[in-house]
Amino acid sequence: MKKFVLKLVRGFYRFLFKVETEGLENIPTDKNFVVTPNHLSNFDPPLVAAFMPIDNMAYMAKASLFKVPVVAQVIRAFDAFPVKRGEGMAAIRTSIKLLKAGRCLVVFPEGKRVRTPGTLGKGKSGAVMIASNARGGILPVGIEATYRFRSRVKLTVGEYIDLSEYYTEKKLSAEDVQSITDDVVMEKIAVLSGAKTYGN
């Protein structure tokens, strides 16, 4: 089911857009990590799922989407799990558990769509928090797109960010996690996505 859905999505996207990928060789095959793309549109999650060759990716998705016919089948095919409003910590615990089990997880660190081309929003600390608690890393991804018909859509995968140098016997403080998010992760995503400004 999953392979069939992904094949359909790839064909659909290639019909609608001129899809380019770069840096796929940077995807580790022997590590667990959080994939962190910038977020421009609702077109982003299927793009990441269909064009990044990672078999064991999982996603967070709004619980309400699991009640929508067809949509529910598609997001289940993407191995999405439901997140209920107001239960963010439960979603983080599930994410850490999945990462520790060897899965990879997609988290959009901006937390919302930022539709202004060349601009990134402020990075939230959830992706780094999940990765650090699971002793995993970060795989930054940049998306450049307007998603207009037959426009260029480029997905660029950056180099794996090893967070092990930040690990200590104690958990990272909230300040440390946000600092890594701002100064390491979002900075990489800004370069990969061609963003001129970020943190807005």
N, CA and C atoms as an extended XYZ file, in Angstrom:
600
Properties=species:S:1:pos:R:3:atomname:S:1:resname:S:1:resid:I:1 pbc="F F F"
N         0.833       -1.209        0.000 N   MET     1
C         0.000        0.000        0.000 CA  MET     1
C         0.871        1.263        0.000 C   MET     1
N         1.871        1.289        0.904 N   LYS     2
C         2.718        2.463        1.024 CA  LYS     2
C         3.474        2.746       -0.277 C   LYS     2
N         4.079        1.718       -0.858 N   LYS     3
C         4.838        1.913       -2.097 CA  LYS     3
C         3.933        2.398       -3.225 C   LYS     3
N         2.715        1.873       -3.268 N   PHE     4
C         1.759        2.271       -4.304 CA  PHE     4
C         1.388        3.744       -4.143 C   PHE     4
N         1.088        4.152       -2.905 N   VAL     5
C         0.709        5.540       -2.642 CA  VAL     5
C         1.861        6.489       -2.973 C   VAL     5
N         3.074        6.125       -2.559 N   LEU     6
C         4.226        6.980       -2.826 CA  LEU     6
C         4.485        7.110       -4.327 C   LEU     6
N         4.288        6.027       -5.053 N   LYS     7
C         4.457        6.080       -6.509 CA  LYS     7
C         3.436        7.026       -7.129 C   LYS     7
N         2.197        6.965       -6.662 N   LEU     8
C         1.158        7.875       -7.157 CA  LEU     8
C         1.502        9.328       -6.848 C   LEU     8
N         1.975        9.559       -5.625 N   VAL     9
C         2.318       10.928       -5.224 CA  VAL     9
C         3.473       11.466       -6.072 C   VAL     9
N         4.484       10.643       -6.303 N   ARG    10
C         5.603       11.086       -7.144 CA  ARG    10
C         5.128       11.455       -8.549 C   ARG    10
N         4.279       10.607       -9.114 N   GLY    11
C         3.759       10.895      -10.448 CA  GLY    11
C         2.929       12.167      -10.476 C   GLY    11
N         2.109       12.346       -9.457 N   PHE    12
C         1.257       13.531       -9.352 CA  PHE    12
C         2.104       14.799       -9.239 C   PHE    12
N         3.132       14.762       -8.394 N   TYR    13
C         3.988       15.930       -8.214 CA  TYR    13
C         4.787       16.236       -9.472 C   TYR    13
N         5.247       15.211      -10.157 N   ARG    14
C         6.021       15.443      -11.382 CA  ARG    14
C         5.146       15.991      -12.507 C   ARG    14
N         3.857       15.682      -12.444 N   PHE    15
C         2.917       16.272      -13.409 CA  PHE    15
C         2.681       17.741      -13.084 C   PHE    15
N         2.503       18.046      -11.811 N   LEU    16
C         2.185       19.413      -11.403 CA  LEU    16
C         3.392       20.345      -11.420 C   LEU    16
N         4.558       19.813      -11.035 N   PHE    17
C         5.719       20.668      -10.817 CA  PHE    17
C         6.961       20.090      -11.504 C   PHE    17
N         7.991       20.905      -11.553 N   LYS    18
C         9.300       20.443      -12.012 CA  LYS    18
C        10.128       20.154      -10.765 C   LYS    18
N        10.090       18.908      -10.342 N   VAL    19
C        10.710       18.533       -9.075 CA  VAL    19
C        12.195       18.228       -9.266 C   VAL    19
N        13.016       18.846       -8.416 N   GLU    20
C        14.454       18.586       -8.397 CA  GLU    20
C        14.846       18.133       -6.988 C   GLU    20
N        15.772       17.193       -6.908 N   THR    21
C        16.302       16.786       -5.606 CA  THR    21
C        17.821       16.896       -5.627 C   THR    21
N        18.369       17.200       -4.486 N   GLU    22
C        19.824       17.323       -4.358 CA  GLU    22
C        20.235       16.848       -2.968 C   GLU    22
N        21.369       16.185       -2.886 N   GLY    23
C        21.907       15.781       -1.589 CA  GLY    23
C        21.332       14.503       -1.024 C   GLY    23
N        20.648       13.704       -1.828 N   LEU    24
C        20.064       12.463       -1.312 CA  LEU    24
C        21.140       11.517       -0.776 C   LEU    24
N        22.371       11.683       -1.290 N   GLU    25
C        23.467       10.844       -0.802 CA  GLU    25
C        23.826       11.157        0.649 C   GLU    25
N        23.306       12.264        1.188 N   ASN    26
C        23.574       12.626        2.583 CA  ASN    26
C        22.686       11.879        3.571 C   ASN    26
N        21.715       11.136        3.075 N   ILE    27
C        20.808       10.409        3.971 CA  ILE    27
C        21.546        9.218        4.569 C   ILE    27
N        21.717        9.181        5.903 N   PRO    28
C        22.413        8.057        6.529 CA  PRO    28
C        21.590        6.766        6.421 C   PRO    28
N        22.284        5.661        6.356 N   THR    29
C        21.596        4.367        6.302 CA  THR    29
C        21.748        3.589        7.596 C   THR    29
N        22.526        4.121        8.532 N   ASP    30
C        22.823        3.362        9.758 CA  ASP    30
C        22.582        4.187       11.017 C   ASP    30
N        21.752        5.230       10.920 N   LYS    31
C        21.500        6.093       12.076 CA  LYS    31
C        20.016        6.402       12.174 C   LYS    31
N        19.579        6.724       13.386 N   ASN    32
C        18.222        7.244       13.542 CA  ASN    32
C        18.311        8.757       13.680 C   ASN    32
N        17.358        9.463       13.094 N   PHE    33
C        17.458       10.919       13.054 CA  PHE    33
C        16.098       11.549       12.838 C   PHE    33
N        16.047       12.851       13.099 N   VAL    34
C        14.856       13.654       12.835 CA  VAL    34
C        15.106       14.454       11.567 C   VAL    34
N        14.216       14.313       10.596 N   VAL    35
C        14.279       15.079        9.356 CA  VAL    35
C        13.605       16.426        9.608 C   VAL    35
N        14.307       17.520        9.297 N   THR    36
C        13.786       18.849        9.647 CA  THR    36
C        13.713       19.763        8.418 C   THR    36
N        12.625       19.699        7.664 N   PRO    37
C        12.461       20.617        6.520 CA  PRO    37
C        11.839       21.948        6.960 C   PRO    37
N        12.065       22.966        6.153 N   ASN    38
C        11.277       24.187        6.325 CA  ASN    38
C         9.870       23.933        5.793 C   ASN    38
N         8.939       24.808        6.156 N   HIS    39
C         7.523       24.524        5.873 CA  HIS    39
C         6.880       25.689        5.124 C   HIS    39
N         6.609       25.461        3.835 N   LEU    40
C         5.998       26.485        2.985 CA  LEU    40
C         4.520       26.247        2.728 C   LEU    40
N         4.125       24.960        2.671 N   SER    41
C         2.803       24.622        2.156 CA  SER    41
C         2.387       23.238        2.635 C   SER    41
N         1.097       22.942        2.491 N   ASN    42
C         0.619       21.585        2.766 CA  ASN    42
C         1.160       20.575        1.758 C   ASN    42
N         1.762       21.080        0.680 N   PHE    43
C         2.403       20.190       -0.289 CA  PHE    43
C         3.721       19.622        0.249 C   PHE    43
N         4.264       20.202        1.305 N   ASP    44
C         5.589       19.794        1.790 CA  ASP    44
C         5.658       18.354        2.313 C   ASP    44
N         4.760       17.931        3.222 N   PRO    45
C         4.912       16.573        3.771 CA  PRO    45
C         4.893       15.463        2.712 C   PRO    45
N         3.950       15.476        1.748 N   PRO    46
C         4.008       14.439        0.715 CA  PRO    46
C         5.277       14.518       -0.130 C   PRO    46
N         5.769       15.746       -0.368 N   LEU    47
C         7.008       15.908       -1.128 CA  LEU    47
C         8.156       15.192       -0.423 C   LEU    47
N         8.287       15.430        0.872 N   VAL    48
C         9.352       14.807        1.646 CA  VAL    48
C         9.194       13.284        1.649 C   VAL    48
N         7.980       12.819        1.865 N   ALA    49
C         7.735       11.378        1.923 CA  ALA    49
C         8.029       10.692        0.598 C   ALA    49
N         7.655       11.334       -0.493 N   ALA    50
C         7.748       10.692       -1.805 CA  ALA    50
C         9.140       10.769       -2.420 C   ALA    50
N         9.896       11.814       -2.094 N   PHE    51
C        11.160       12.025       -2.796 CA  PHE    51
C        12.398       11.826       -1.934 C   PHE    51
N        12.214       11.509       -0.655 N   MET    52
C        13.356       11.122        0.166 CA  MET    52
C        13.299        9.613        0.385 C   MET    52
N        14.271        8.864       -0.119 N   PRO    53
C        14.221        7.398       -0.037 CA  PRO    53
C        14.558        6.875        1.358 C   PRO    53
N        13.618        7.079        2.280 N   ILE    54
C        13.770        6.584        3.653 CA  ILE    54
C        12.540        5.733        3.954 C   ILE    54
N        12.723        4.452        4.127 N   ASP    55
C        11.586        3.539        4.275 CA  ASP    55
C        10.915        3.636        5.637 C   ASP    55
N        11.659        4.053        6.649 N   ASN    56
C        11.117        3.954        8.014 CA  ASN    56
C        10.759        5.307        8.617 C   ASN    56
N        10.389        6.286        7.772 N   MET    57
C         9.997        7.601        8.288 CA  MET    57
C         8.604        7.552        8.905 C   MET    57
N         8.427        8.342        9.942 N   ALA    58
C         7.118        8.512       10.569 CA  ALA    58
C         6.816       10.002       10.670 C   ALA    58
N         5.536       10.329       10.780 N   TYR    59
C         5.091       11.722       10.807 CA  TYR    59
C         4.103       11.936       11.943 C   TYR    59
N         4.072       13.161       12.429 N   MET    60
C         2.960       13.590       13.275 CA  MET    60
C         1.866       14.153       12.363 C   MET    60
N         0.620       13.933       12.709 N   ALA    61
C        -0.488       14.509       11.941 CA  ALA    61
C        -1.639       14.830       12.891 C   ALA    61
N        -2.369       15.881       12.567 N   LYS    62
C        -3.521       16.249       13.392 CA  LYS    62
C        -4.482       15.075       13.502 C   LYS    62
N        -4.971       14.828       14.717 N   ALA    63
C        -5.867       13.699       14.947 CA  ALA    63
C        -7.114       13.783       14.075 C   ALA    63
N        -7.578       14.996       13.799 N   SER    64
C        -8.799       15.179       13.008 CA  SER    64
C        -8.639       14.638       11.583 C   SER    64
N        -7.409       14.626       11.059 N   LEU    65
C        -7.194       14.150        9.692 CA  LEU    65
C        -7.464       12.657        9.558 C   LEU    65
N        -7.371       11.931       10.671 N   PHE    66
C        -7.592       10.492       10.630 CA  PHE    66
C        -9.074       10.143       10.493 C   PHE    66
N        -9.928       11.175       10.549 N   LYS    67
C       -11.367       10.968       10.383 CA  LYS    67
C       -11.843       11.334        8.981 C   LYS    67
N       -10.903       11.813        8.144 N   VAL    68
C       -11.261       12.247        6.794 CA  VAL    68
C       -11.022       11.102        5.818 C   VAL    68
N       -12.074       10.648        5.102 N   PRO    69
C       -11.904        9.563        4.129 CA  PRO    69
C       -10.820        9.896        3.110 C   PRO    69
N       -10.126        8.920        2.650 N   VAL    70
C        -9.030        9.020        1.682 CA  VAL    70
C        -7.793        9.632        2.334 C   VAL    70
N        -7.950       10.832        2.915 N   VAL    71
C        -6.810       11.471        3.580 CA  VAL    71
C        -6.256       10.552        4.667 C   VAL    71
N        -7.155        9.951        5.433 N   ALA    72
C        -6.724        9.051        6.507 CA  ALA    72
C        -5.917        7.882        5.950 C   ALA    72
N        -6.360        7.329        4.817 N   GLN    73
C        -5.635        6.211        4.215 CA  GLN    73
C        -4.248        6.628        3.750 C   GLN    73
N        -4.178        7.822        3.180 N   VAL    74
C        -2.888        8.308        2.671 CA  VAL    74
C        -1.915        8.550        3.817 C   VAL    74
N        -2.344        9.255        4.861 N   ILE    75
C        -1.406        9.565        5.940 CA  ILE    75
C        -1.030        8.315        6.729 C   ILE    75
N        -1.921        7.342        6.785 N   ARG    76
C        -1.538        6.067        7.408 CA  ARG    76
C        -0.477        5.369        6.560 C   ARG    76
N        -0.597        5.504        5.247 N   ALA    77
C         0.417        4.925        4.356 CA  ALA    77
C         1.766        5.590        4.568 C   ALA    77
N         1.744        6.855        5.025 N   PHE    78
C         2.984        7.569        5.327 CA  PHE    78
C         3.460        7.294        6.756 C   PHE    78
N         2.787        6.361        7.454 N   ASP    79
C         3.142        6.025        8.837 CA  ASP    79
C         2.996        7.220        9.770 C   ASP    79
N         1.954        8.002        9.546 N   ALA    80
C         1.667        9.117       10.444 CA  ALA    80
C         0.971        8.612       11.702 C   ALA    80
N         1.165        9.345       12.795 N   PHE    81
C         0.460        8.999       14.021 CA  PHE    81
C        -0.277       10.249       14.504 C   PHE    81
N        -1.444       10.068       15.145 N   PRO    82
C        -2.284       11.220       15.486 CA  PRO    82
C        -1.756       12.032       16.658 C   PRO    82
N        -1.909       13.352       16.533 N   VAL    83
C        -1.545       14.275       17.609 CA  VAL    83
C        -2.785       15.091       17.942 C   VAL    83
N        -3.229       15.006       19.181 N   LYS    84
C        -4.402       15.759       19.607 CA  LYS    84
C        -3.990       17.119       20.150 C   LYS    84
N        -4.826       18.115       19.872 N   ARG    85
C        -4.558       19.471       20.351 CA  ARG    85
C        -4.429       19.461       21.872 C   ARG    85
N        -3.397       20.127       22.370 N   GLY    86
C        -3.193       20.206       23.810 CA  GLY    86
C        -2.457       19.023       24.401 C   GLY    86
N        -2.052       18.069       23.561 N   GLU    87
C        -1.349       16.879       24.051 CA  GLU    87
C         0.022       16.756       23.389 C   GLU    87
N         0.704       17.890       23.324 N   GLY    88
C         2.004       17.930       22.665 CA  GLY    88
C         3.043       17.049       23.317 C   GLY    88
N         3.047       16.986       24.638 N   MET    89
C         4.052       16.176       25.327 CA  MET    89
C         3.858       14.690       25.039 C   MET    89
N         2.606       14.277       24.869 N   ALA    90
C         2.349       12.872       24.529 CA  ALA    90
C         2.933       12.557       23.151 C   ALA    90
N         2.808       13.512       22.225 N   ALA    91
C         3.364       13.328       20.886 CA  ALA    91
C         4.887       13.267       20.933 C   ALA    91
N         5.491       14.080       21.804 N   ILE    92
C         6.946       14.064       21.940 CA  ILE    92
C         7.411       12.732       22.515 C   ILE    92
N         6.687       12.209       23.495 N   ARG    93
C         7.057       10.909       24.077 CA  ARG    93
C         6.964        9.804       23.031 C   ARG    93
N         5.905        9.846       22.221 N   THR    94
C         5.760        8.863       21.143 CA  THR    94
C         6.907        8.986       20.149 C   THR    94
N         7.279       10.220       19.831 N   SER    95
C         8.357       10.469       18.881 CA  SER    95
C         9.688        9.931       19.388 C   SER    95
N         9.972       10.174       20.655 N   ILE    96
C        11.223        9.676       21.253 CA  ILE    96
C        11.249        8.156       21.223 C   ILE    96
N        10.122        7.547       21.539 N   LYS    97
C        10.026        6.086       21.517 CA  LYS    97
C        10.291        5.535       20.117 C   LYS    97
N         9.707        6.175       19.096 N   LEU    98
C         9.920        5.733       17.714 CA  LEU    98
C        11.383        5.869       17.308 C   LEU    98
N        11.992        6.991       17.687 N   LEU    99
C        13.391        7.225       17.321 CA  LEU    99
C        14.306        6.211       18.008 C   LEU    99
N        14.040        5.933       19.268 N   LYS   100
C        14.840        4.949       19.991 CA  LYS   100
C        14.700        3.556       19.384 C   LYS   100
N        13.547        3.313       18.762 N   ALA   101
C        13.304        2.015       18.137 CA  ALA   101
C        13.928        1.910       16.746 C   ALA   101
N        14.625        2.976       16.323 N   GLY   102
C        15.312        2.946       15.039 CA  GLY   102
C        14.565        3.587       13.897 C   GLY   102
N        13.407        4.201       14.188 N   ARG   103
C        12.669        4.893       13.143 CA  ARG   103
C        13.264        6.277       12.920 C   ARG   103
N        12.892        6.882       11.811 N   CYS   104
C        13.205        8.280       11.549 CA  CYS   104
C        11.899        9.068       11.600 C   CYS   104
N        11.996       10.318       11.972 N   LEU   105
C        10.799       11.123       12.196 CA  LEU   105
C        10.926       12.439       11.441 C   LEU   105
N         9.829       12.889       10.845 N   VAL   106
C         9.808       14.187       10.165 CA  VAL   106
C         9.154       15.221       11.077 C   VAL   106
N         9.886       16.292       11.356 N   VAL   107
C         9.365       17.389       12.170 CA  VAL   107
C         9.680       18.701       11.454 C   VAL   107
N         8.676       19.523       11.244 N   PHE   108
C         8.877       20.850       10.658 CA  PHE   108
C         9.145       21.822       11.804 C   PHE   108
N        10.415       22.216       12.002 N   PRO   109
C        10.755       22.969       13.221 CA  PRO   109
C        10.120       24.340       13.336 C   PRO   109
N         9.683       24.926       12.225 N   GLU   110
C         9.011       26.219       12.326 CA  GLU   110
C         7.636       26.080       12.994 C   GLU   110
N         7.066       24.879       12.924 N   GLY   111
C         5.788       24.624       13.586 CA  GLY   111
C         4.575       25.140       12.844 C   GLY   111
N         4.791       25.855       11.755 N   LYS   112
C         3.689       26.379       10.956 CA  LYS   112
C         4.235       26.717        9.575 C   LYS   112
N         3.317       26.969        8.648 N   ARG   113
C         3.746       27.341        7.298 CA  ARG   113
C         4.202       28.799        7.269 C   ARG   113
N         5.324       29.026        6.610 N   VAL   114
C         5.833       30.383        6.384 CA  VAL   114
C         5.883       30.560        4.873 C   VAL   114
N         4.906       31.264        4.340 N   ARG   115
C         4.684       31.262        2.893 CA  ARG   115
C         5.482       32.312        2.141 C   ARG   115
N         6.200       33.171        2.852 N   THR   116
C         6.996       34.201        2.183 CA  THR   116
C         8.280       33.575        1.656 C   THR   116
N         8.476       33.551        0.333 N   PRO   117
C         9.693       32.949       -0.218 CA  PRO   117
C        10.949       33.610        0.352 C   PRO   117
N        11.942       32.772        0.657 N   GLY   118
C        13.206       33.298        1.163 CA  GLY   118
C        13.203       33.655        2.631 C   GLY   118
N        12.158       33.256        3.358 N   THR   119
C        12.056       33.582        4.784 CA  THR   119
C        11.749       32.323        5.588 C   THR   119
N        12.452       32.154        6.686 N   LEU   120
C        12.153       31.074        7.624 CA  LEU   120
C        11.573       31.661        8.897 C   LEU   120
N        10.688       30.912        9.507 N   GLY   121
C        10.162       31.331       10.790 CA  GLY   121
C        11.106       30.948       11.919 C   GLY   121
N        10.752       31.335       13.116 N   LYS   122
C        11.517       30.984       14.306 CA  LYS   122
C        11.454       29.477       14.516 C   LYS   122
N        12.598       28.855       14.727 N   GLY   123
C        12.629       27.413       14.947 CA  GLY   123
C        12.207       27.052       16.355 C   GLY   123
N        11.285       26.122       16.468 N   LYS   124
C        10.881       25.616       17.782 CA  LYS   124
C        11.823       24.468       18.164 C   LYS   124
N        11.916       24.200       19.444 N   SER   125
C        12.956       23.301       19.944 CA  SER   125
C        12.590       21.821       19.923 C   SER   125
N        11.363       21.484       19.486 N   GLY   126
C        10.893       20.113       19.585 CA  GLY   126
C        11.770       19.088       18.881 C   GLY   126
N        12.234       19.409       17.667 N   ALA   127
C        13.028       18.442       16.895 CA  ALA   127
C        14.323       18.093       17.616 C   ALA   127
N        15.019       19.104       18.115 N   VAL   128
C        16.275       18.861       18.830 CA  VAL   128
C        16.008       18.165       20.159 C   VAL   128
N        14.922       18.529       20.833 N   MET   129
C        14.562       17.881       22.083 CA  MET   129
C        14.342       16.379       21.875 C   MET   129
N        13.587       16.050       20.819 N   ILE   130
C        13.305       14.639       20.523 CA  ILE   130
C        14.591       13.901       20.171 C   ILE   130
N        15.388       14.500       19.284 N   ALA   131
C        16.623       13.844       18.857 CA  ALA   131
C        17.584       13.638       20.019 C   ALA   131
N        17.744       14.645       20.852 N   SER   132
C        18.702       14.535       21.954 CA  SER   132
C        18.262       13.516       22.993 C   SER   132
N        16.964       13.451       23.271 N   ASN   133
C        16.465       12.477       24.241 CA  ASN   133
C        16.585       11.049       23.731 C   ASN   133
N        16.507       10.892       22.409 N   ALA   134
C        16.616        9.556       21.816 CA  ALA   134
C        18.039        9.241       21.384 C   ALA   134
N        18.970       10.177       21.666 N   ARG   135
C        20.363       10.024       21.245 CA  ARG   135
C        20.470        9.810       19.734 C   ARG   135
N        19.688       10.603       19.014 N   GLY   136
C        19.728       10.570       17.555 CA  GLY   136
C        20.309       11.861       17.024 C   GLY   136
N        20.251       12.050       15.720 N   GLY   137
C        20.780       13.250       15.098 CA  GLY   137
C        19.709       13.994       14.339 C   GLY   137
N        20.131       14.978       13.579 N   ILE   138
C        19.241       15.824       12.790 CA  ILE   138
C        19.671       15.756       11.327 C   ILE   138
N        18.694       15.632       10.429 N   LEU   139
C        18.970       15.704        8.994 CA  LEU   139
C        18.237       16.924        8.442 C   LEU   139
N        18.941       18.031        8.223 N   PRO   140
C        18.281       19.254        7.755 CA  PRO   140
C        17.902       19.160        6.275 C   PRO   140
N        16.759       19.730        5.941 N   VAL   141
C        16.255       19.702        4.561 CA  VAL   141
C        15.744       21.089        4.195 C   VAL   141
N        16.068       21.531        3.002 N   GLY   142
C        15.569       22.800        2.508 CA  GLY   142
C        14.624       22.601        1.340 C   GLY   142
N        13.503       23.297        1.363 N   ILE   143
C        12.534       23.251        0.265 CA  ILE   143
C        12.427       24.652       -0.341 C   ILE   143
N        12.624       24.738       -1.630 N   GLU   144
C        12.427       25.986       -2.376 CA  GLU   144
C        11.271       25.750       -3.344 C   GLU   144
N        10.186       26.479       -3.183 N   ALA   145
C         9.014       26.239       -4.024 CA  ALA   145
C         8.005       27.361       -3.891 C   ALA   145
N         7.254       27.565       -4.971 N   THR   146
C         6.056       28.395       -4.916 CA  THR   146
C         4.820       27.517       -5.098 C   THR   146
N         5.042       26.282       -5.579 N   TYR   147
C         3.985       25.307       -5.841 CA  TYR   147
C         2.949       25.812       -6.847 C   TYR   147
N         3.403       26.653       -7.769 N   ARG   148
C         2.541       27.008       -8.896 CA  ARG   148
C         2.699       25.939       -9.973 C   ARG   148
N         1.680       25.794      -10.802 N   PHE   149
C         1.681       24.747      -11.822 CA  PHE   149
C         2.922       24.848      -12.708 C   PHE   149
N         3.631       23.752      -12.821 N   ARG   150
C         4.851       23.589      -13.616 CA  ARG   150
C         5.996       24.483      -13.138 C   ARG   150
N         5.922       24.944      -11.902 N   SER   151
C         7.027       25.719      -11.334 CA  SER   151
C         8.075       24.765      -10.755 C   SER   151
N         9.256       25.292      -10.513 N   ARG   152
C        10.359       24.516       -9.955 CA  ARG   152
C        10.119       24.274       -8.469 C   ARG   152
N        10.269       23.023       -8.066 N   VAL   153
C        10.209       22.643       -6.666 CA  VAL   153
C        11.507       21.896       -6.363 C   VAL   153
N        12.295       22.451       -5.477 N   LYS   154
C        13.591       21.842       -5.182 CA  LYS   154
C        13.667       21.407       -3.728 C   LYS   154
N        14.058       20.156       -3.522 N   LEU   155
C        14.255       19.598       -2.191 CA  LEU   155
C        15.742       19.277       -2.047 C   LEU   155
N        16.385       19.894       -1.059 N   THR   156
C        17.817       19.706       -0.854 CA  THR   156
C        18.071       19.125        0.531 C   THR   156
N        18.768       18.000        0.566 N   VAL   157
C        19.097       17.331        1.828 CA  VAL   157
C        20.512       17.721        2.240 C   VAL   157
N        20.644       18.231        3.447 N   GLY   158
C        21.948       18.627        3.950 CA  GLY   158
C        22.681       17.484        4.627 C   GLY   158
N        23.842       17.786        5.157 N   GLU   159
C        24.638       16.785        5.847 CA  GLU   159
C        24.055       16.511        7.227 C   GLU   159
N        24.149       15.267        7.633 N   TYR   160
C        23.681       14.814        8.942 CA  TYR   160
C        24.363       15.616       10.048 C   TYR   160
N        23.570       16.075       11.007 N   ILE   161
C        24.099       16.811       12.157 CA  ILE   161
C        24.181       15.859       13.348 C   ILE   161
N        25.387       15.545       13.741 N   ASP   162
C        25.629       14.658       14.882 CA  ASP   162
C        25.539       15.484       16.165 C   ASP   162
N        24.581       15.159       17.004 N   LEU   163
C        24.383       15.927       18.239 CA  LEU   163
C        25.150       15.352       19.427 C   LEU   163
N        25.922       14.278       19.199 N   SER   164
C        26.560       13.582       20.313 CA  SER   164
C        27.522       14.475       21.092 C   SER   164
N        28.082       15.478       20.426 N   GLU   165
C        29.024       16.366       21.126 CA  GLU   165
C        28.314       17.205       22.190 C   GLU   165
N        26.991       17.308       22.076 N   TYR   166
C        26.240       18.102       23.044 CA  TYR   166
C        25.713       17.253       24.200 C   TYR   166
N        25.814       15.917       24.074 N   TYR   167
C        25.253       15.053       25.105 CA  TYR   167
C        26.157       15.034       26.337 C   TYR   167
N        25.523       15.060       27.472 N   THR   168
C        26.229       14.890       28.738 CA  THR   168
C        25.445       13.864       29.537 C   THR   168
N        25.893       13.602       30.740 N   GLU   169
C        25.147       12.663       31.584 CA  GLU   169
C        23.778       13.236       31.941 C   GLU   169
N        23.684       14.548       31.964 N   LYS   170
C        22.414       15.195       32.253 CA  LYS   170
C        21.734       15.581       30.942 C   LYS   170
N        20.427       15.775       31.014 N   LYS   171
C        19.689       16.230       29.838 CA  LYS   171
C        20.083       17.667       29.509 C   LYS   171
N        20.005       17.992       28.216 N   LEU   172
C        20.277       19.358       27.806 CA  LEU   172
C        19.225       20.287       28.413 C   LEU   172
N        19.653       21.468       28.797 N   SER   173
C        18.698       22.444       29.321 CA  SER   173
C        17.852       22.987       28.184 C   SER   173
N        16.732       23.608       28.530 N   ALA   174
C        15.865       24.209       27.514 CA  ALA   174
C        16.619       25.269       26.731 C   ALA   174
N        17.498       26.003       27.420 N   GLU   175
C        18.295       27.039       26.750 CA  GLU   175
C        19.264       26.413       25.750 C   GLU   175
N        19.891       25.303       26.139 N   ASP   176
C        20.821       24.613       25.241 CA  ASP   176
C        20.100       24.112       23.999 C   ASP   176
N        18.935       23.520       24.200 N   VAL   177
C        18.163       22.959       23.082 CA  VAL   177
C        17.766       24.058       22.108 C   VAL   177
N        17.316       25.200       22.632 N   GLN   178
C        16.922       26.302       21.754 CA  GLN   178
C        18.133       26.891       21.043 C   GLN   178
N        19.258       26.947       21.724 N   SER   179
C        20.477       27.469       21.111 CA  SER   179
C        20.930       26.594       19.950 C   SER   179
N        20.879       25.278       20.123 N   ILE   180
C        21.236       24.353       19.040 CA  ILE   180
C        20.254       24.508       17.883 C   ILE   180
N        18.990       24.663       18.222 N   THR   181
C        17.966       24.863       17.191 CA  THR   181
C        18.257       26.109       16.370 C   THR   181
N        18.530       27.213       17.043 N   ASP   182
C        18.744       28.500       16.364 CA  ASP   182
C        20.058       28.541       15.594 C   ASP   182
N        21.138       28.145       16.266 N   ASP   183
C        22.485       28.389       15.741 CA  ASP   183
C        23.022       27.274       14.855 C   ASP   183
N        22.428       26.100       14.956 N   VAL   184
C        22.910       24.965       14.162 CA  VAL   184
C        21.858       24.526       13.142 C   VAL   184
N        20.706       24.101       13.635 N   VAL   185
C        19.697       23.500       12.758 CA  VAL   185
C        19.085       24.524       11.805 C   VAL   185
N        18.542       25.618       12.340 N   MET   186
C        17.870       26.592       11.485 CA  MET   186
C        18.844       27.286       10.547 C   MET   186
N        20.068       27.473       11.008 N   GLU   187
C        21.077       28.082       10.139 CA  GLU   187
C        21.340       27.195        8.922 C   GLU   187
N        21.410       25.876        9.140 N   LYS   188
C        21.616       24.930        8.032 CA  LYS   188
C        20.418       24.941        7.087 C   LYS   188
N        19.212       24.940        7.656 N   ILE   189
C        18.004       24.924        6.832 CA  ILE   189
C        17.923       26.210        6.000 C   ILE   189
N        18.341       27.323        6.590 N   ALA   190
C        18.325       28.600        5.864 CA  ALA   190
C        19.191       28.518        4.616 C   ALA   190
N        20.364       27.939        4.744 N   VAL   191
C        21.267       27.796        3.593 CA  VAL   191
C        20.660       26.860        2.558 C   VAL   191
N        20.134       25.723        2.998 N   LEU   192
C        19.589       24.716        2.084 CA  LEU   192
C        18.349       25.198        1.343 C   LEU   192
N        17.573       26.050        1.981 N   SER   193
C        16.332       26.531        1.366 CA  SER   193
C        16.504       27.868        0.660 C   SER   193
N        17.711       28.418        0.691 N   GLY   194
C        17.954       29.707        0.052 CA  GLY   194
C        17.315       30.872        0.767 C   GLY   194
N        17.062       30.707        2.069 N   ALA   195
C        16.405       31.771        2.824 CA  ALA   195
C        17.375       32.903        3.096 C   ALA   195
N        16.904       34.116        2.933 N   LYS   196
C        17.711       35.297        3.207 CA  LYS   196
C        17.552       35.749        4.659 C   LYS   196
N        16.383       35.475        5.241 N   THR   197
C        16.138       35.850        6.628 CA  THR   197
C        15.485       34.672        7.326 C   THR   197
N        15.747       34.571        8.625 N   TYR   198
C        15.066       33.552        9.406 CA  TYR   198
C        14.977       33.997       10.856 C   TYR   198
N        14.084       33.329       11.574 N   GLY   199
C        13.867       33.689       12.963 CA  GLY   199
C        12.748       34.693       13.133 C   GLY   199
N        11.984       34.953       12.055 N   ASN   200
C        10.900       35.938       12.146 CA  ASN   200
C         9.617       35.289       12.633 C   ASN   200
